Amino acid sequence: MTHHRYISIIAVSGVLAWIAWILTILKLNPYESMGLSLSFFCVTLLIALACTFTVLGFYFRVWLFKNEIFYKHINISLRQGIFLSLIAVFCLVFQMMRVLTWWSGLLLVFIAVLLEFYFSSKDSELV
């Protein structure tokens, strides 16, 4: 498969996840089933943000690093998109629990940066 096909599959998945997220907001009542509606809200938001960040990160890498291997950009963009969406969802969950402070959000970013350094060092060892 070409890199355009991978990105188009991720983009279509993102659009479907955004539609599911909007439907979750409009159709589910958190007062009737709080656990179900909050879990659908967080899962669909996580998938939608991960797909969006992946597509944006891939095209940013293609624009920044011209004439390079596109498949490596897809893997890195997917990993970083998942990290960014996990940060956003965890910050949202912390805010729902009223425990989000600036340093806890900064700690989540720091953990994601350390994980990214770890995975990027493993990628450079394979080359």
A tleap script that builds the chain and sets N, CA, C and O, in Angstrom:
source leaprc.protein.ff14SB
mol = sequence {
  NMET THR HIE HIE ARG TYR ILE SER ILE ILE
  ALA VAL SER GLY VAL LEU ALA TRP ILE ALA
  TRP ILE LEU THR ILE LEU LYS LEU ASN PRO
  TYR GLU SER MET GLY LEU SER LEU SER PHE
  PHE CYS VAL THR LEU LEU ILE ALA LEU ALA
  CYS THR PHE THR VAL LEU GLY PHE TYR PHE
  ARG VAL TRP LEU PHE LYS ASN GLU ILE PHE
  TYR LYS HIE ILE ASN ILE SER LEU ARG GLN
  GLY ILE PHE LEU SER LEU ILE ALA VAL PHE
  CYS LEU VAL PHE GLN MET MET ARG VAL LEU
  THR TRP TRP SER GLY LEU LEU LEU VAL PHE
  ILE ALA VAL LEU LEU GLU PHE TYR PHE SER
  SER LYS ASP SER GLU LEU CVAL
}
set mol.1.N position { 0.831 -1.181 0.000 }
set mol.1.CA position { 0.000 0.000 0.000 }
set mol.1.C position { 0.875 1.245 0.000 }
set mol.1.O position { 1.973 1.252 0.556 }
set mol.2.N position { 0.381 2.271 -0.619 }
set mol.2.CA position { 1.132 3.518 -0.649 }
set mol.2.C position { 0.855 4.323 0.612 }
set mol.2.O position { -0.086 4.047 1.355 }
set mol.3.N position { 1.697 5.323 0.833 }
set mol.3.CA position { 1.516 6.159 2.019 }
set mol.3.C position { 0.246 6.996 1.923 }
set mol.3.O position { -0.341 7.344 2.948 }
set mol.4.N position { -0.186 7.323 0.709 }
set mol.4.CA position { -1.444 8.072 0.558 }
set mol.4.C position { -2.633 7.226 1.007 }
set mol.4.O position { -3.591 7.752 1.573 }
set mol.5.N position { -2.575 5.939 0.761 }
set mol.5.CA position { -3.672 5.064 1.179 }
set mol.5.C position { -3.729 4.946 2.705 }
set mol.5.O position { -4.809 4.973 3.294 }
set mol.6.N position { -2.553 4.814 3.343 }
set mol.6.CA position { -2.521 4.769 4.802 }
set mol.6.C position { -3.098 6.049 5.408 }
set mol.6.O position { -3.925 6.006 6.319 }
set mol.7.N position { -2.649 7.175 4.887 }
set mol.7.CA position { -3.118 8.456 5.419 }
set mol.7.C position { -4.601 8.652 5.158 }
set mol.7.O position { -5.307 9.198 6.005 }
set mol.8.N position { -5.090 8.215 3.999 }
set mol.8.CA position { -6.517 8.358 3.729 }
set mol.8.C position { -7.355 7.461 4.646 }
set mol.8.O position { -8.448 7.854 5.053 }
set mol.9.N position { -6.863 6.269 4.974 }
set mol.9.CA position { -7.573 5.400 5.918 }
set mol.9.C position { -7.605 6.048 7.301 }
set mol.9.O position { -8.635 6.027 7.974 }
set mol.10.N position { -6.493 6.614 7.720 }
set mol.10.CA position { -6.446 7.292 9.016 }
set mol.10.C position { -7.358 8.514 9.009 }
set mol.10.O position { -8.035 8.780 10.002 }
set mol.11.N position { -7.389 9.259 7.908 }
set mol.11.CA position { -8.243 10.448 7.827 }
set mol.11.C position { -9.723 10.080 7.855 }
set mol.11.O position { -10.510 10.746 8.527 }
set mol.12.N position { -10.105 9.038 7.143 }
set mol.12.CA position { -11.509 8.596 7.161 }
set mol.12.C position { -11.883 8.101 8.553 }
set mol.12.O position { -12.987 8.362 9.030 }
set mol.13.N position { -10.976 7.392 9.201 }
set mol.13.CA position { -11.231 6.951 10.581 }
set mol.13.C position { -11.396 8.144 11.515 }
set mol.13.O position { -12.226 8.121 12.423 }
set mol.14.N position { -10.607 9.175 11.288 }
set mol.14.CA position { -10.728 10.384 12.103 }
set mol.14.C position { -12.055 11.089 11.896 }
set mol.14.O position { -12.673 11.551 12.856 }
set mol.15.N position { -12.497 11.173 10.651 }
set mol.15.CA position { -13.788 11.808 10.368 }
set mol.15.C position { -14.918 11.014 11.024 }
set mol.15.O position { -15.825 11.596 11.618 }
set mol.16.N position { -14.863 9.690 10.916 }
set mol.16.CA position { -15.888 8.862 11.563 }
set mol.16.C position { -15.846 9.007 13.087 }
set mol.16.O position { -16.887 9.003 13.742 }
set mol.17.N position { -14.648 9.133 13.643 }
set mol.17.CA position { -14.529 9.309 15.090 }
set mol.17.C position { -15.054 10.677 15.525 }
set mol.17.O position { -15.669 10.793 16.585 }
set mol.18.N position { -14.815 11.717 14.713 }
set mol.18.CA position { -15.372 13.033 15.049 }
set mol.18.C position { -16.898 13.008 14.979 }
set mol.18.O position { -17.566 13.620 15.812 }
set mol.19.N position { -17.448 12.308 13.995 }
set mol.19.CA position { -18.914 12.175 13.898 }
set mol.19.C position { -19.452 11.420 15.112 }
set mol.19.O position { -20.476 11.800 15.679 }
set mol.20.N position { -18.764 10.355 15.510 }
set mol.20.CA position { -19.188 9.594 16.687 }
set mol.20.C position { -19.095 10.441 17.955 }
set mol.20.O position { -19.946 10.328 18.838 }
set mol.21.N position { -18.073 11.284 18.050 }
set mol.21.CA position { -17.915 12.159 19.206 }
set mol.21.C position { -19.050 13.174 19.278 }
set mol.21.O position { -19.602 13.425 20.350 }
set mol.22.N position { -19.394 13.753 18.134 }
set mol.22.CA position { -20.501 14.716 18.092 }
set mol.22.C position { -21.816 14.027 18.433 }
set mol.22.O position { -22.635 14.581 19.166 }
set mol.23.N position { -22.023 12.824 17.907 }
set mol.23.CA position { -23.240 12.084 18.242 }
set mol.23.C position { -23.286 11.723 19.728 }
set mol.23.O position { -24.356 11.708 20.335 }
set mol.24.N position { -22.129 11.434 20.304 }
set mol.24.CA position { -22.073 11.147 21.738 }
set mol.24.C position { -22.496 12.366 22.541 }
set mol.24.O position { -23.226 12.243 23.524 }
set mol.25.N position { -22.044 13.531 22.131 }
set mol.25.CA position { -22.406 14.755 22.839 }
set mol.25.C position { -23.900 15.050 22.688 }
set mol.25.O position { -24.566 15.439 23.648 }
set mol.26.N position { -24.414 14.861 21.478 }
set mol.26.CA position { -25.800 15.235 21.218 }
set mol.26.C position { -26.822 14.209 21.703 }
set mol.26.O position { -27.913 14.593 22.122 }
set mol.27.N position { -26.506 12.941 21.659 }
set mol.27.CA position { -27.509 11.903 21.906 }
set mol.27.C position { -27.458 11.274 23.296 }
set mol.27.O position { -28.493 10.835 23.800 }
set mol.28.N position { -26.295 11.218 23.926 }
set mol.28.CA position { -26.215 10.556 25.231 }
set mol.28.C position { -26.391 11.570 26.356 }
set mol.28.O position { -25.809 12.654 26.331 }
set mol.29.N position { -27.190 11.203 27.326 }
set mol.29.CA position { -27.447 12.046 28.475 }
set mol.29.C position { -26.569 11.573 29.638 }
set mol.29.O position { -26.724 10.444 30.103 }
set mol.30.N position { -25.649 12.422 30.113 }
set mol.30.CA position { -24.775 11.974 31.204 }
set mol.30.C position { -25.505 11.791 32.526 }
set mol.30.O position { -24.975 11.144 33.430 }
set mol.31.N position { -26.697 12.339 32.663 }
set mol.31.CA position { -27.445 12.175 33.910 }
set mol.31.C position { -28.133 10.812 33.980 }
set mol.31.O position { -28.410 10.315 35.071 }
set mol.32.N position { -28.409 10.208 32.829 }
set mol.32.CA position { -29.042 8.890 32.820 }
set mol.32.C position { -28.012 7.771 32.967 }
set mol.32.O position { -28.168 6.882 33.803 }
set mol.33.N position { -26.975 7.820 32.160 }
set mol.33.CA position { -25.916 6.798 32.226 }
set mol.33.C position { -24.563 7.493 32.151 }
set mol.33.O position { -23.986 7.661 31.076 }
set mol.34.N position { -24.077 7.888 33.310 }
set mol.34.CA position { -22.864 8.692 33.348 }
set mol.34.C position { -21.634 7.908 32.908 }
set mol.34.O position { -20.805 8.436 32.166 }
set mol.35.N position { -21.500 6.664 33.348 }
set mol.35.CA position { -20.325 5.867 32.995 }
set mol.35.C position { -20.236 5.590 31.514 }
set mol.35.O position { -19.164 5.694 30.918 }
set mol.36.N position { -21.365 5.237 30.915 }
set mol.36.CA position { -21.390 4.928 29.491 }
set mol.36.C position { -21.110 6.169 28.650 }
set mol.36.O position { -20.315 6.120 27.711 }
set mol.37.N position { -21.752 7.263 28.980 }
set mol.37.CA position { -21.577 8.465 28.166 }
set mol.37.C position { -20.170 9.044 28.309 }
set mol.37.O position { -19.591 9.504 27.325 }
set mol.38.N position { -19.614 9.024 29.524 }
set mol.38.CA position { -18.246 9.525 29.701 }
set mol.38.C position { -17.218 8.628 29.026 }
set mol.38.O position { -16.235 9.119 28.471 }
set mol.39.N position { -17.436 7.319 29.070 }
set mol.39.CA position { -16.478 6.432 28.410 }
set mol.39.C position { -16.550 6.586 26.890 }
set mol.39.O position { -15.511 6.622 26.230 }
set mol.40.N position { -17.756 6.678 26.324 }
set mol.40.CA position { -17.862 6.920 24.882 }
set mol.40.C position { -17.266 8.265 24.503 }
set mol.40.O position { -16.602 8.389 23.474 }
set mol.41.N position { -17.503 9.273 25.334 }
set mol.41.CA position { -16.958 10.602 25.077 }
set mol.41.C position { -15.433 10.563 25.019 }
set mol.41.O position { -14.826 11.095 24.090 }
set mol.42.N position { -14.822 9.932 26.017 }
set mol.42.CA position { -13.354 9.900 26.078 }
set mol.42.C position { -12.744 9.027 24.984 }
set mol.42.O position { -11.723 9.393 24.402 }
set mol.43.N position { -13.350 7.889 24.700 }
set mol.43.CA position { -12.790 6.985 23.682 }
set mol.43.C position { -12.901 7.591 22.286 }
set mol.43.O position { -11.942 7.549 21.515 }
set mol.44.N position { -14.058 8.153 21.956 }
set mol.44.CA position { -14.203 8.747 20.625 }
set mol.44.C position { -13.329 9.986 20.478 }
set mol.44.O position { -12.790 10.241 19.401 }
set mol.45.N position { -13.184 10.757 21.552 }
set mol.45.CA position { -12.291 11.920 21.488 }
set mol.45.C position { -10.843 11.484 21.329 }
set mol.45.O position { -10.088 12.110 20.585 }
set mol.46.N position { -10.446 10.421 22.015 }
set mol.46.CA position { -9.081 9.911 21.897 }
set mol.46.C position { -8.790 9.466 20.462 }
set mol.46.O position { -7.746 9.810 19.907 }
set mol.47.N position { -9.695 8.714 19.868 }
set mol.47.CA position { -9.486 8.235 18.496 }
set mol.47.C position { -9.493 9.396 17.512 }
set mol.47.O position { -8.662 9.449 16.605 }
set mol.48.N position { -10.426 10.326 17.687 }
set mol.48.CA position { -10.515 11.465 16.766 }
set mol.48.C position { -9.270 12.338 16.847 }
set mol.48.O position { -8.731 12.741 15.816 }
set mol.49.N position { -8.813 12.632 18.043 }
set mol.49.CA position { -7.610 13.445 18.187 }
set mol.49.C position { -6.373 12.728 17.678 }
set mol.49.O position { -5.511 13.347 17.053 }
set mol.50.N position { -6.273 11.427 17.937 }
set mol.50.CA position { -5.115 10.668 17.463 }
set mol.50.C position { -5.050 10.675 15.937 }
set mol.50.O position { -3.979 10.868 15.363 }
set mol.51.N position { -6.183 10.468 15.285 }
set mol.51.CA position { -6.193 10.492 13.816 }
set mol.51.C position { -5.876 11.879 13.278 }
set mol.51.O position { -5.124 12.017 12.314 }
set mol.52.N position { -6.445 12.904 13.896 }
set mol.52.CA position { -6.201 14.272 13.445 }
set mol.52.C position { -4.740 14.660 13.626 }
set mol.52.O position { -4.123 15.202 12.709 }
set mol.53.N position { -4.183 14.384 14.810 }
set mol.53.CA position { -2.779 14.701 15.056 }
set mol.53.C position { -1.849 13.893 14.149 }
set mol.53.O position { -0.797 14.389 13.745 }
set mol.54.N position { -2.225 12.669 13.830 }
set mol.54.CA position { -1.404 11.841 12.952 }
set mol.54.C position { -1.350 12.418 11.546 }
set mol.54.O position { -0.272 12.533 10.963 }
set mol.55.N position { -2.496 12.780 11.001 }
set mol.55.CA position { -2.536 13.328 9.640 }
set mol.55.C position { -1.801 14.661 9.589 }
set mol.55.O position { -1.010 14.900 8.676 }
set mol.56.N position { -2.060 15.539 10.573 }
set mol.56.CA position { -1.375 16.836 10.587 }
set mol.56.C position { 0.137 16.671 10.776 }
set mol.56.O position { 0.925 17.357 10.126 }
set mol.57.N position { 0.535 15.765 11.661 }
set mol.57.CA position { 1.958 15.527 11.878 }
set mol.57.C position { 2.650 14.934 10.668 }
set mol.57.O position { 3.796 15.274 10.374 }
set mol.58.N position { 1.954 14.041 9.957 }
set mol.58.CA position { 2.539 13.451 8.752 }
set mol.58.C position { 2.782 14.517 7.695 }
set mol.58.O position { 3.875 14.591 7.134 }
set mol.59.N position { 1.784 15.341 7.416 }
set mol.59.CA position { 1.955 16.361 6.382 }
set mol.59.C position { 2.936 17.446 6.804 }
set mol.59.O position { 3.594 18.047 5.954 }
set mol.60.N position { 3.043 17.704 8.098 }
set mol.60.CA position { 4.066 18.641 8.567 }
set mol.60.C position { 5.459 18.061 8.340 }
set mol.60.O position { 6.373 18.781 7.938 }
set mol.61.N position { 5.626 16.755 8.596 }
set mol.61.CA position { 6.918 16.116 8.357 }
set mol.61.C position { 7.265 16.055 6.874 }
set mol.61.O position { 8.422 16.247 6.498 }
set mol.62.N position { 6.279 15.791 6.037 }
set mol.62.CA position { 6.525 15.766 4.596 }
set mol.62.C position { 6.954 17.149 4.122 }
set mol.62.O position { 7.843 17.275 3.280 }
set mol.63.N position { 6.325 18.177 4.661 }
set mol.63.CA position { 6.677 19.542 4.274 }
set mol.63.C position { 8.055 19.916 4.829 }
set mol.63.O position { 8.834 20.582 4.147 }
set mol.64.N position { 8.358 19.495 6.055 }
set mol.64.CA position { 9.618 19.871 6.693 }
set mol.64.C position { 10.806 19.101 6.128 }
set mol.64.O position { 11.842 19.697 5.835 }
set mol.65.N position { 10.670 17.786 5.970 }
set mol.65.CA position { 11.747 16.944 5.478 }
set mol.65.C position { 11.394 16.467 4.076 }
set mol.65.O position { 10.756 15.427 3.913 }
set mol.66.N position { 11.795 17.199 3.099 }
set mol.66.CA position { 11.490 16.827 1.721 }
set mol.66.C position { 12.417 15.695 1.271 }
set mol.66.O position { 13.550 15.586 1.739 }
set mol.67.N position { 11.919 14.852 0.354 }
set mol.67.CA position { 12.680 13.753 -0.248 }
set mol.67.C position { 13.173 12.738 0.782 }
set mol.67.O position { 14.343 12.354 0.768 }
set mol.68.N position { 12.292 12.309 1.663 }
set mol.68.CA position { 12.648 11.266 2.624 }
set mol.68.C position { 11.644 10.140 2.534 }
set mol.68.O position { 10.683 10.216 1.769 }
set mol.69.N position { 11.861 9.094 3.313 }
set mol.69.CA position { 10.992 7.924 3.305 }
set mol.69.C position { 9.696 8.267 4.038 }
set mol.69.O position { 9.717 8.680 5.198 }
set mol.70.N position { 8.581 8.093 3.353 }
set mol.70.CA position { 7.296 8.493 3.914 }
set mol.70.C position { 6.782 7.514 4.966 }
set mol.70.O position { 6.080 7.920 5.891 }
set mol.71.N position { 7.120 6.235 4.839 }
set mol.71.CA position { 6.609 5.247 5.782 }
set mol.71.C position { 7.143 5.484 7.187 }
set mol.71.O position { 6.439 5.240 8.167 }
set mol.72.N position { 8.370 5.954 7.291 }
set mol.72.CA position { 8.922 6.283 8.604 }
set mol.72.C position { 8.172 7.460 9.215 }
set mol.72.O position { 7.969 7.505 10.428 }
set mol.73.N position { 7.761 8.408 8.387 }
set mol.73.CA position { 6.983 9.548 8.875 }
set mol.73.C position { 5.627 9.100 9.397 }
set mol.73.O position { 5.126 9.662 10.371 }
set mol.74.N position { 5.027 8.101 8.767 }
set mol.74.CA position { 3.717 7.622 9.208 }
set mol.74.C position { 3.822 7.006 10.598 }
set mol.74.O position { 2.983 7.276 11.458 }
set mol.75.N position { 4.837 6.184 10.828 }
set mol.75.CA position { 5.008 5.553 12.138 }
set mol.75.C position { 5.251 6.587 13.227 }
set mol.75.O position { 4.645 6.520 14.297 }
set mol.76.N position { 6.126 7.533 12.963 }
set mol.76.CA position { 6.432 8.566 13.954 }
set mol.76.C position { 5.214 9.445 14.199 }
set mol.76.O position { 4.924 9.788 15.345 }
set mol.77.N position { 4.506 9.812 13.155 }
set mol.77.CA position { 3.326 10.661 13.306 }
set mol.77.C position { 2.228 9.948 14.079 }
set mol.77.O position { 1.546 10.567 14.895 }
set mol.78.N position { 2.047 8.653 13.834 }
set mol.78.CA position { 1.037 7.896 14.564 }
set mol.78.C position { 1.381 7.818 16.049 }
set mol.78.O position { 0.513 7.999 16.902 }
set mol.79.N position { 2.630 7.553 16.348 }
set mol.79.CA position { 3.061 7.467 17.745 }
set mol.79.C position { 2.890 8.812 18.455 }
set mol.79.O position { 2.376 8.863 19.572 }
set mol.80.N position { 3.314 9.887 17.816 }
set mol.80.CA position { 3.191 11.197 18.444 }
set mol.80.C position { 1.747 11.665 18.504 }
set mol.80.O position { 1.371 12.376 19.436 }
set mol.81.N position { 0.932 11.283 17.532 }
set mol.81.CA position { -0.489 11.616 17.581 }
set mol.81.C position { -1.185 10.933 18.743 }
set mol.81.O position { -2.048 11.521 19.394 }
set mol.82.N position { -0.806 9.688 18.999 }
set mol.82.CA position { -1.374 8.972 20.142 }
set mol.82.C position { -0.921 9.612 21.449 }
set mol.82.O position { -1.719 9.767 22.373 }
set mol.83.N position { 0.359 9.986 21.531 }
set mol.83.CA position { 0.843 10.638 22.748 }
set mol.83.C position { 0.114 11.961 22.999 }
set mol.83.O position { -0.309 12.233 24.122 }
set mol.84.N position { -0.034 12.781 21.955 }
set mol.84.CA position { -0.707 14.067 22.126 }
set mol.84.C position { -2.170 13.898 22.506 }
set mol.84.O position { -2.688 14.640 23.341 }
set mol.85.N position { -2.837 12.926 21.896 }
set mol.85.CA position { -4.242 12.721 22.242 }
set mol.85.C position { -4.386 12.150 23.651 }
set mol.85.O position { -5.345 12.485 24.346 }
set mol.86.N position { -3.466 11.302 24.086 }
set mol.86.CA position { -3.502 10.818 25.467 }
set mol.86.C position { -3.299 11.950 26.462 }
set mol.86.O position { -3.949 11.982 27.506 }
set mol.87.N position { -2.400 12.883 26.145 }
set mol.87.CA position { -2.207 14.051 27.011 }
set mol.87.C position { -3.494 14.844 27.104 }
set mol.87.O position { -3.907 15.227 28.198 }
set mol.88.N position { -4.132 15.095 25.973 }
set mol.88.CA position { -5.368 15.888 25.969 }
set mol.88.C position { -6.487 15.196 26.743 }
set mol.88.O position { -7.196 15.844 27.513 }
set mol.89.N position { -6.654 13.900 26.549 }
set mol.89.CA position { -7.730 13.188 27.232 }
set mol.89.C position { -7.440 13.073 28.726 }
set mol.89.O position { -8.353 13.228 29.538 }
set mol.90.N position { -6.192 12.804 29.107 }
set mol.90.CA position { -5.868 12.735 30.532 }
set mol.90.C position { -6.053 14.095 31.205 }
set mol.90.O position { -6.534 14.163 32.336 }
set mol.91.N position { -5.677 15.173 30.523 }
set mol.91.CA position { -5.930 16.499 31.092 }
set mol.91.C position { -7.422 16.755 31.248 }
set mol.91.O position { -7.849 17.349 32.238 }
set mol.92.N position { -8.210 16.316 30.288 }
set mol.92.CA position { -9.661 16.465 30.385 }
set mol.92.C position { -10.233 15.641 31.528 }
set mol.92.O position { -11.112 16.115 32.249 }
set mol.93.N position { -9.753 14.425 31.705 }
set mol.93.CA position { -10.214 13.572 32.807 }
set mol.93.C position { -9.793 14.171 34.146 }
set mol.93.O position { -10.572 14.175 35.099 }
set mol.94.N position { -8.562 14.677 34.218 }
set mol.94.CA position { -8.121 15.328 35.455 }
set mol.94.C position { -8.973 16.563 35.756 }
set mol.94.O position { -9.278 16.845 36.915 }
set mol.95.N position { -9.350 17.290 34.718 }
set mol.95.CA position { -10.203 18.458 34.913 }
set mol.95.C position { -11.599 18.046 35.379 }
set mol.95.O position { -12.207 18.740 36.194 }
set mol.96.N position { -12.115 16.922 34.867 }
set mol.96.CA position { -13.412 16.419 35.329 }
set mol.96.C position { -13.367 16.036 36.805 }
set mol.96.O position { -14.353 16.188 37.527 }
set mol.97.N position { -12.213 15.539 37.242 }
set mol.97.CA position { -12.061 15.172 38.651 }
set mol.97.C position { -11.630 16.357 39.502 }
set mol.97.O position { -11.476 16.220 40.716 }
set mol.98.N position { -11.435 17.507 38.894 }
set mol.98.CA position { -11.013 18.743 39.565 }
set mol.98.C position { -9.635 18.619 40.234 }
set mol.98.O position { -9.406 19.187 41.301 }
set mol.99.N position { -8.725 17.876 39.601 }
set mol.99.CA position { -7.375 17.741 40.135 }
set mol.99.C position { -6.320 18.244 39.151 }
set mol.99.O position { -5.125 18.082 39.398 }
set mol.100.N position { -6.740 18.849 38.046 }
set mol.100.CA position { -5.774 19.333 37.055 }
set mol.100.C position { -5.153 20.647 37.523 }
set mol.100.O position { -5.849 21.624 37.800 }
set mol.101.N position { -3.844 20.641 37.601 }
set mol.101.CA position { -3.087 21.859 37.867 }
set mol.101.C position { -2.060 22.002 36.750 }
set mol.101.O position { -1.892 21.100 35.930 }
set mol.102.N position { -1.382 23.132 36.726 }
set mol.102.CA position { -0.423 23.355 35.652 }
set mol.102.C position { 0.731 22.362 35.735 }
set mol.102.O position { 1.255 21.937 34.705 }
set mol.103.N position { 1.126 21.995 36.933 }
set mol.103.CA position { 2.261 21.092 37.054 }
set mol.103.C position { 1.875 19.649 36.737 }
set mol.103.O position { 2.718 18.876 36.281 }
set mol.104.N position { 0.620 19.273 36.970 }
set mol.104.CA position { 0.216 17.915 36.583 }
set mol.104.C position { 0.112 17.798 35.061 }
set mol.104.O position { 0.462 16.764 34.491 }
set mol.105.N position { -0.367 18.856 34.405 }
set mol.105.CA position { -0.373 18.866 32.944 }
set mol.105.C position { 1.036 18.859 32.378 }
set mol.105.O position { 1.316 18.177 31.392 }
set mol.106.N position { 1.918 19.618 33.005 }
set mol.106.CA position { 3.316 19.644 32.584 }
set mol.106.C position { 3.982 18.296 32.820 }
set mol.106.O position { 4.851 17.891 32.047 }
set mol.107.N position { 3.588 17.603 33.873 }
set mol.107.CA position { 4.121 16.263 34.142 }
set mol.107.C position { 3.687 15.278 33.063 }
set mol.107.O position { 4.478 14.431 32.648 }
set mol.108.N position { 2.445 15.376 32.606 }
set mol.108.CA position { 1.987 14.521 31.509 }
set mol.108.C position { 2.790 14.778 30.227 }
set mol.108.O position { 3.165 13.841 29.522 }
set mol.109.N position { 3.044 16.041 29.941 }
set mol.109.CA position { 3.849 16.383 28.756 }
set mol.109.C position { 5.267 15.851 28.916 }
set mol.109.O position { 5.842 15.325 27.963 }
set mol.110.N position { 5.831 15.982 30.100 }
set mol.110.CA position { 7.186 15.495 30.363 }
set mol.110.C position { 7.268 13.981 30.193 }
set mol.110.O position { 8.238 13.475 29.630 }
set mol.111.N position { 6.267 13.261 30.669 }
set mol.111.CA position { 6.239 11.802 30.506 }
set mol.111.C position { 6.158 11.432 29.030 }
set mol.111.O position { 6.838 10.508 28.583 }
set mol.112.N position { 5.328 12.149 28.269 }
set mol.112.CA position { 5.212 11.874 26.837 }
set mol.112.C position { 6.516 12.177 26.109 }
set mol.112.O position { 6.896 11.448 25.193 }
set mol.113.N position { 7.202 13.242 26.505 }
set mol.113.CA position { 8.492 13.572 25.882 }
set mol.113.C position { 9.522 12.491 26.197 }
set mol.113.O position { 10.290 12.101 25.318 }
set mol.114.N position { 9.549 12.007 27.422 }
set mol.114.CA position { 10.482 10.932 27.771 }
set mol.114.C position { 10.181 9.653 26.999 }
set mol.114.O position { 11.097 8.978 26.530 }
set mol.115.N position { 8.898 9.319 26.865 }
set mol.115.CA position { 8.532 8.143 26.072 }
set mol.115.C position { 8.926 8.321 24.606 }
set mol.115.O position { 9.379 7.373 23.964 }
set mol.116.N position { 8.756 9.522 24.084 }
set mol.116.CA position { 9.137 9.777 22.694 }
set mol.116.C position { 10.648 9.675 22.517 }
set mol.116.O position { 11.112 9.142 21.509 }
set mol.117.N position { 11.417 10.173 23.471 }
set mol.117.CA position { 12.866 10.017 23.407 }
set mol.117.C position { 13.264 8.546 23.429 }
set mol.117.O position { 14.174 8.128 22.713 }
set mol.118.N position { 12.581 7.774 24.251 }
set mol.118.CA position { 12.875 6.344 24.333 }
set mol.118.C position { 12.591 5.654 22.998 }
set mol.118.O position { 13.435 4.921 22.483 }
set mol.119.N position { 11.399 5.890 22.437 }
set mol.119.CA position { 11.050 5.227 21.188 }
set mol.119.C position { 11.887 5.733 20.013 }
set mol.119.O position { 12.219 4.955 19.119 }
set mol.120.N position { 12.230 7.010 19.998 }
set mol.120.CA position { 13.058 7.507 18.898 }
set mol.120.C position { 14.487 6.988 19.004 }
set mol.120.O position { 15.150 6.797 17.985 }
set mol.121.N position { 14.971 6.756 20.227 }
set mol.121.CA position { 16.309 6.156 20.349 }
set mol.121.C position { 16.288 4.702 19.906 }
set mol.121.O position { 17.263 4.220 19.329 }
set mol.122.N position { 15.191 3.993 20.165 }
set mol.122.CA position { 15.066 2.614 19.680 }
set mol.122.C position { 14.984 2.583 18.154 }
set mol.122.O position { 15.527 1.676 17.524 }
set mol.123.N position { 14.303 3.575 17.553 }
set mol.123.CA position { 14.226 3.639 16.093 }
set mol.123.C position { 15.588 3.918 15.475 }
set mol.123.O position { 15.910 3.369 14.422 }
set mol.124.N position { 16.398 4.770 16.121 }
set mol.124.CA position { 17.709 5.074 15.561 }
set mol.124.C position { 18.686 3.914 15.719 }
set mol.124.O position { 19.633 3.800 14.941 }
set mol.125.N position { 18.471 3.048 16.718 }
set mol.125.CA position { 19.321 1.870 16.872 }
set mol.125.C position { 19.052 0.849 15.776 }
set mol.125.O position { 19.955 0.106 15.389 }
set mol.126.N position { 17.831 0.801 15.275 }
set mol.126.CA position { 17.495 -0.178 14.228 }
set mol.126.C position { 18.078 0.194 12.891 }
set mol.126.O position { 18.241 -0.675 12.034 }
set mol.127.N position { 18.401 1.460 12.678 }
set mol.127.CA position { 18.919 1.900 11.380 }
set mol.127.C position { 20.366 1.627 11.242 }
set mol.127.O position { 20.957 1.937 10.208 }
savepdb mol mol.pdb
quit
